[in-house]
């Protein structure tokens, strides 16, 4: 009986160790803050991360992978894990607390609460990472505090360049507080009108105590920000040739576009948000923008030279008959006009001009340029041109050559496959929702043409059989380009089936290892038992022989 207990203990220990070895990778532990998670997810949206089933790497994530890539934790069941660990949770229908970085859940999907009724979630391969008001596409059931994330109870919290004050686990709004002798006013979004001199938390367990760094690059500035630091940013952008607006300390649309152009030139993430990349902005190695006037001056000089040559040629032919002279002059004038049209330089990498801005707007119209046009021809623009060339069966060079420019302005241009997928969905919106909350679902060809015309700026809605044939032709071309692109990407992004097979293989390996170990232990135990029985039988025979 004692041996059986030992055997049982060995088997249970083996099973426990095997389970830990196999499944430890599915629930890696890590930590983070609620404000950090919210800002991380908001940046994922601004950067245009794509959706990949099972993805957990920055840039390619699924719904739970977006959260897990920041803080780790229980990836398979975040809500249940939070409930089992005693974390706060509740129903969205009863209201969501004013807390940055809460988890949001509904069957089969999770997201992250940002602030002011907005959420971020990795929605699907047709949408990527989305930023939307709660109550739109997602019908969330519950909110919860993630186990792997810490949330403040009382004290200051910094998020996205703004300062908030938490009391009893929520940041306060539409009120004022006198803290350490200073009175602070908080608007409807909880933003403090004054930067606190000390943002150390009153609750040691909520967040690390810290003071603002003297390094100005530790803060974030984006559209809507104001102050002396914004003035410095505008002055530096103007020195580098990216900004020609007023230095007024207001981070408006012009400042944002200039900052995006600088980011593209510097080779950093293009999001229009001034953060740690200000170190590059203020450094001696900061990139300069090329002057916009250079191409225009070149065209004017070439045109003047051509006109002078034409006048000289006309003077030389004065002895000819009048008819011939007129015809020659007309031909030369036509040639000059043609030269004027074709001497406009094709944009090249490094240019910063209106021509580049228009080219980026064209690429964006067909779904290849995913950010607002900046006017700067940087690495992001090169990648967009390469994608356009690939889908339109051109040489993939990343340069805006004559063939690419002609294709971009032709009527047979092929849209980006992911971009066109939005046009193959029908528009469904709740009666009380505004136009900007429209959600796209599978649609007819007629509505697809109407949406395409609107995106191109025509402002018209085309219907009928002609519209259907137009979309059909565009879809056929796009499908061919998509097939080619998918073949290239097949070796990079694993599909759901391969991921599932890999997971199943891990479980089978665990089972096989467990069976082998149990069998080996059982075999040793049986061999010892057999030897003992044989010894007992031998002794019994010897005794019987002795008696008889």
Secondary structure, DSSP 4 states (H G I P E B T S, - for coil): -HHHHHHHHHHHHHHHHHHHHHHGGGS----EEHHHHHHHHHHHHHTTPEE-TT-EETTEE-HHHHHHHHH-S-SS-HHHHHHHTT--EEEGGG---S-TT-EEEETTEEEEEEETTEEEEEEETTTEEEEEETTSS----EEE--TTEE--SSEEEEETTEEEEEETTEE--SEEEEETTEEEEE-TT--BSS--S----S-TTTS------S-GGGS-B-TT-BSHHHHHHHHHHHHHTS--S--SSB--HHHHHHHHHHHHHHTS--SS-BSTTHHHHTSTTPPPPPPTHHHHHHHHHHHHHHHHHHHHHHHHTTTS-HHHHHHHHHHHHHHHHHHHHH-SPPP-TT-BSHHHHHHHHHHHHTT---S---SB--HHHHHHHHHHHHHTT----SS--HHHHHHHTSTTPPPPHHHHHGGGEEEE--TT--GGG-EEEE--HHHHHHHHHHHTT------SHHHHHHHHHHHHHHHHHHHHHHHHHTTTS--HHHHHHHHHHHHHHHHHHHHHHHHHHHHHHHHHHHHHHHHHHHHHHHHHHHH-
